[in-house]
Amino acid sequence: MAKWVLAGKANCPCYAKAELLADYLQANLPNFRVHKITQHPDKWEQWLHDICEKNGWEYRQSPIIWRELLDRGGKGLLLGGVNDFLEYAQHYYGVTSMKLSEELLDIAEENLQAHSEIEKEEEEIKSLIKPLQIWITSASAPICYQLIPLLANGEVFGMTTEISIHLLDTDQFKEVLCGIVMEAEDMALPLLRSISEHTEIDEAFIQADIIIVLDDVLLNREVQSLEYCIREVSKICQVYAPLIEKNAKSDVRVISSGKTFVNLKAMMIMTYGPSIKPENVIAVATSWESAAKAMLARKLSMNAAGVKDVIVWGNITGSNYIDLSHAKLYGYDCAIWGPADFPHPLLNKIYDSEWIHSEFLSAQSSLSSRFCHYVGMLPAHAVATVLRYWYHSSPPGEIVSVGILSKGQFCILEGIVFSMPVRFQNGNWEVMTELEINEMTQEVLGRLAHELVQEKLIALKEIKEMHPYAAEKITSKKFLHQEMEALSTGSF
């Protein structure tokens, strides 16, 4: 069986002539099949160039006709244009076309109108399937390169949800962004509707459903002070927050990630963008969770996937505390056996308490330096995991640590972004306030809050110096009084 492909400009009379003949042959010959392709006149030249380049042909007219053998595949066998097709039909089938030019012009006009209507209908259908608009800042960072395939594979948002990704960075990284876009397009991911690069800050976050903030300000203590880095973070958020308010959707979800000042970025975006819903801004702590679980699994000679409910408290990329008091083991090989969902308390299985208080705690302090050298797989997986939980709920009963705006839970000072245990359910999260914490942990949480209060005070001082009137609107006097009193009395 021969399959013919007939392609041409929608308003081309020669295409109309070839189309009429092809339709006649298909209706009267049992083994003749034709596939027709029309292109808008404005798009024809580029389409023809691409198809000829793909197949190694030299042809520059409309229509173009080639033959494909259904049982062989591969590139088609080029026949040529309308005259070549007429000769072929006359030679093999004794059939030709006798239509007059006036009739062909009318048919060409009808073809163009039909083509335009079909295109419009397809666009309307696509518009009904609205993709999630995802913006990634500082998109030249390695984490972004690792993150894109995770977001577009269907596991995060579902196998029926399409996404459009927008990569935002400064103009000096435009070439890098173009490379990422080209490679992502070549992957032909079925759920990736589109991907684009942006270097103009004014067009940032348009219609955003999700914003992933990856900006980092790396601290070099030999050259820069902590105050300098905090001011730089504050300046970045001062640019982003008003644009989020202006351009993004009202229920946009903002995720702060990266290697430095994760809590502070979330805090300052809420500070500079007072209309952004605080419950829609979180900082990712899952990287620390995963690293701690891996350390514990190596100690216990088990799979890290079986270690659950490790809690990360405090400043995610600063001073934090990894709490094992609620941690559980699943599938642990020991004397006590049970079903797959039977948990073993972790602390009951690590008999070397000295290891926890020395080697494990000292290893925690080295994680910060390790994170600065990660190429992006772990933080990308962490962002994708948190988004999957946010959209599809976390596993029942499982603890997830994220940085959120404190409202006094666990007696933590209100108004700072503090990592604490939550559960995700039905598109929202809630703090697991039912968890009991001992007196020692409570003291640790107070000390951890100290660092976050200092960061916030430095940032707010920057706001007050640069924008004194704006500072009055976005800073709670009662709140600042509580912070200053806590710092002066050393009550952390």
C-alpha positions, 0 to 999 in steps of 0.5 A, a space after each residue: 500500500 502506498 501512502 502519499 503526503 501532500 503539503 502546501 500553502 493553504 491558499 495555493 491554487 496548485 495545492 488545491 489542484 493536487 488535493 482534488 486529484 488525490 481525493 479522487 484517487 483515494 476514493 476510487 483506488 483501494 490501495 491509495 492513501 493520502 495525508 494532507 498538510 496545510 500551512 498558513 502562508 506566513 509559516 510555509 517557508 519555515 515549515 518547508 525549510 525544516 521538512 526538507 532539511 530533515 529529509 535531505 531534500 532540495 525543494 522550494 515550491 508549494 505544494 510538495 508531494 512525497 511517498 511513504 511506504 507504510 511497512 518500511 518507515 524512514 524518510 519519504 521518497 520525494 516526488 516533487 510538485 503538482 506537475 510531477 503528481 499529475 504526470 504520475 497519476 496520468 502514467 500509472 492510473 490514466 487519470 488527470 485533473 481538468 479543473 479551471 484556474 478560477 475554480 482552483 482559486 475559489 477552492 484555495 480561498 476556501 482552504 485558507 479559511 478552513 485552515 484558519 478556523 481549524 487553527 483557531 479551534 485548536 488554540 481554543 482547545 489548548 486554552 481550555 487546558 491551561 498549563 501551570 505557569 512556573 517561574 524559576 529565578 536565578 535559573 542559570 544555577 545548576 539546580 534549575 538544570 536538574 529541576 526541569 525534568 523532575 517538574 515535567 515528568 508528571 510525578 509532581 503535578 500529575 500525568 494530566 497537568 501541563 506546565 509552562 516554565 519561565 527561566 529568569 536571570 540577568 542578561 549576562 546568563 542569557 546564553 546559558 538560559 537559551 542553552 537550557 531552553 533548547 535542551 529542554 525542548 529537544 527532550 520532547 517532554 509530553 507535559 512541557 507545553 513551553 519553556 522560555 528564557 527571560 532577562 527583562 525584570 519588568 516581565 517577571 512572574 506574569 500569571 505565575 502559579 508557582 515561583 521558585 526562588 533560587 537566588 543565592 548570596 554566598 558569604 565570604 567572611 574574608 571579604 564580606 560581612 554578614 550584614 552585607 549579605 543580608 542587605 543583598 538578599 533584602 535588595 533582591 526580595 525588594 525587587 521580586 516582591 512588588 513584581 509578584 504582587 503586580 504580575 502573578 496570580 493572587 494565589 501564587 505559591 512561592 518556594 524559597 530554595 538555594 544554598 544560603 538565606 532560605 528563611 530570610 528570602 521567604 521572610 523578606 518576600 512576605 515583608 516587601 509583598 504584604 498582599 502575598 498570602 503568608 501561607 503560600 510562601 515556604 522555605 524548603 528544608 527537605 535537603 537537610 532531612 534527606 541528608 540526615 536520613 542518609 547518615 542514619 541509614 548508613 549507621 544502621 546499615 539500612 535503606 534510607 527510604 525506611 527512615 521517617 519523621 526526622 525534623 529540621 528545626 530553625 534556620 534551614 541554611 544557618 543554625 538548625 537542629 535535627 530532631 530524632 525524638 520522633 524519628 521511626 524506622 520501617 523495614 529495619 532488620 532486627 529481632 522484632 518483626 512486623 508488617 511493612 508499616 510497623 515502625 521502630 523508634 529510631 533512638 531505640 535502635 541506635 545503642 551508641 548514644 555517644 555517636 548521636 551526641 558527637 559524630 552525628 551532631 558534628 556531621 550536621 555542622 559540616 552539611 552547610 559546607 557540603 551543600 555549597 558543593 552540591 551540583 543540584 540533584 539533592 536540592 532539585 529533588 527536595 523542591 520537587 518533593 515539596 511541590 508534589 506534597 503541596 499538590 497531592 498531599 504528603 504520605 499519611 502520618 509522615 512529618 515534613 519539615 518546611 520553613 513557614 511564618 511562625 504564629 507562636 507554635 511550639 512557643 517560637 517567636 511570632 513573625 519569623 520564618 522558622 522550619 518546623 514539622 508540617 503535613 500537607 493535605 488537600 493543597 494546604 499545609 498545617 503545623 503538627 502542633 500535636 507533637 510533643 517536644 521536651 524541655 531541652 528541645 524547647 531551649 534549643 528552639 529559643 536559641 535558634 530563633 535568635 539568629 533569625 531575629 538578628 537577620 530580620 532586624 538587620 534586614 528591617 534596618 536596611 528597609 528603614 534606612 532606605 525607605 523610612 515611610 514604607 518601613 512604617 507600613 510593613 513593620 509591626 511596632 509591637 513585633 519589633 519591640 518583642 524582638 528587641 526585648 528578647 535580644 536585650 534580655 538574652 531570653 533565647 
